[in-house]
Amino acid sequence: MDRKSILIVEDEFIIADVLANILKPAGYKVCGIANSVKEALELIEEFKPEFVLLDIYLKGKLTGIDLAHKLMELNIPFIYISANSNQQVLDSAKMTNPYGFVIKPFRDKDVLTALDIAVYRHDNQLENGSRQTAHLQKKAAEILSSSQSWELKMLQMGKSVQPYIPFEFLSFGLEQKEKEEFYELGFSRIGYDEYQLIGANELMMITSKKLHELARLKANDLVVQMATWYDEIELEALFQVPSLKKLYMDKYKLRSHLALPVELGHGQTAHYNFYSRRPDAYQADHLLLCSRLLPVIENFTAKMLRKLDSPLISGSESYSTKHPAAVSAQPNPFTGIIGNSHLLLTVFDHVSQVAKADASVLILGESGTGKEKIAERIHALSLRKDKPFIRINCAALPTSLIDSELFGHEKGAFTGAHERKIGRFEQAHTGTIFLDEIGELPLESQSKLLRVLQEKEIERIGGRTTIKTDVRIIAATNRDLTKEVAEGRFRLDLFYRINVFPIVMPPLRERKEDIADLANHFLAIYSRKIGKTIRGIAPQVMDNMKRYHWPGNIRELENLIERNVLLTRDDMITSMVLPNLLEQQPQPVVIETGVSTMSDGERAHIMAALKKCNGKIWGEGGAASLLNLPPTTLNSKMKKLGIRKDFGA
């Protein structure tokens, strides 16, 4: 293996020297040792290291976390070294996307294993990046040579970018100059592969504004010179004056934004504006993606603007769109997974992005959210789709039989082993293995699993030969693995090995717009199965279902519908017994105050919740859970209201 050049950033000389003595015999080149962020930046400039081993706590005002943000900008992978492994440290580390974590005191093997995993994850990302660029280049060429209309070609390009830069709304146009006619083309996503095309005429009808009014609003748009992203809080601060972007945000309930300017030469710049309904959809990683994909997008855009049917050169008569209002081009590969909420569509995009790669996937989410169905879709869309797909529920395995189930055994290997058994990994050879509830594996089995993943070979119990395996790993858990790692119940090195491409399944309470579709889907299934004719669910019952918290998620909804189909005597479900809504919804903390502003009330409300949870924001028993808010939303609100994370005023 081609060993990397590594910079060590550690302010304790003895530890830095130990690290260097571990790395050099293993073939790594240590290009320098720094004891501060300032010295590290100087050495990075001089030696251009391929990896950085980074202590979190360093001498001076700047910490390893500060340096990590700079390393992210420079696209240099790094591994944290820390004497602390508590939840707060792990949460802070996670926010900077490290490639691994080594806890002091460490063994030689810990450091080398962490580096092996980091190199594996980084190489996977590089491979995925090259694949993404090549795929987009091919798609752009196909789109340019197609016979579709100009607007539909722009839509096809947007759809090609969707798996990498997610959006619920995308707009395209040139910078609005004085006295120039208004032109802007928008795409509103309404399904997995369904988009509403919105040209100038459609926008005038939707907003009840005239063309010159839209032009004036567009002229007020903030023009950026390089790719930039904004979260919900930043957008609220930016959009204080009316503008076209603010119009889109308000009309389509958009909460975050990524702006991508494309230089076309001759003083001309095109602007792709991506928007999402999630408050934190865009991160620094998306800027790296933009940088990588920009040459393809620039070339495509320049060619599109030179085409004879371009509305930007062929006169105002082309400004109205000549196409159906909604466009759906291909069969939905996610048929059978019900819902069109933006959170679920984001999951579909992630699956489409990772399916054809061989990278390990970790599906996270509460019980009953549909993790197994997503694992099935990843396999069905992969290059291994015609090979075995082996499921194993780690929580259902007796501890004494785990190794036998996973790796097999020879006849006579132990009492009761009357014949040879082929393990699940061997059965999955050339295909995919789905390790459901991987967080339930005991530590000893985790260690053996890690070795199999690293060495790609197994030994049956009682066997004397190794068996090579070629298996794609998809794992799932309803546990918070970072918390499990912090509390010593899950191996850190295994976590980083399987967490190459995480996919988060949203709980049903966060995608309530899907409840009606899911309920009617299950109603049709169980009505047919039981032999009853039931027309539907009464509106007031559906309203109650949308207010319910659904701790059991989709599985609970399915069971509830089945029970009510059995119980109802009418052709309409007009009543449904739900657990007490007030018991299920986290209760607000009531604060007795005098007359105050809405912000004051919200601030007091959040601070009371933080006090009740002893300052804990994330995870079980945290303020976000108490207030029934996504942790990212609560964090944004705290920033907006000036509440520090130690919840001081």
Order of alpha helices (4+ residues) and beta strands (2+ residues): beta-alpha-beta-alpha-beta-alpha-beta-alpha-beta-alpha-alpha-beta-beta-beta-alpha-alpha-beta-alpha-alpha-beta-beta-alpha-beta-alpha-beta-alpha-beta-alpha-alpha-beta-alpha-beta-beta-beta-alpha-alpha-beta-alpha-beta-alpha-alpha-beta-alpha-alpha-alpha-alpha
